[in-house]
Amino acid sequence: MLNHIKNIFITIYTAAIGSGFREIATGLSSALIGLFAMAAGWLGGYDKPLQFLIVLMLADYISGVAGAFKTKTVSSDIMFWGGIRKITVLFVVGLAALVDDWVQPGAPVFRMAAILFYAGREGLSVVENFGVIGVPWPQAMKDFLMQLSEDKTKNNPAKPEHPDNDQSA
């Protein structure tokens, strides 16, 4: 498999050396489309639930960055690990799709459960980020989110009270 991937990149590279910009752009776009198709296949297909999860992941990332800019707590380390978390979510969805194909082909039970679980988490995170940005919410929603995030401040490495930021040691 690795030799096959290596041969594909060598072919693309050697074709790009003797080509103009238009051929290079066409080759790169074809390669990217192929990679996205391969990833969608590994994730169990590109259907509406997966689209919904990906849109929520993008909304969470963008609203999180906007909230960090507003509160002046932008951290490249937190943004990096947020991206890694998103990739890990997609990895879990892919593993769930593989388990579905192994246990009961044609019935995406585990994949759907993983997508719905992570869509719920991402949706809650988007709502929290919107609260940080300043979107007005009903008091009942604020109370509910406050209960969910009581321990979150203790687990946020960007906050000074996080155990990793202990300056006394």
Secondary structure as UniProt FT lines:
FT   HELIX           2..17
FT   HELIX           21..42
FT   TURN            43..44
FT   HELIX           48..71
FT   HELIX           76..103
FT   TURN            105..106
FT   HELIX           109..133
FT   HELIX           139..148
FT   TURN            149..155
FT   TURN            157..158
FT   TURN            160..161
FT   HELIX           163..165
//
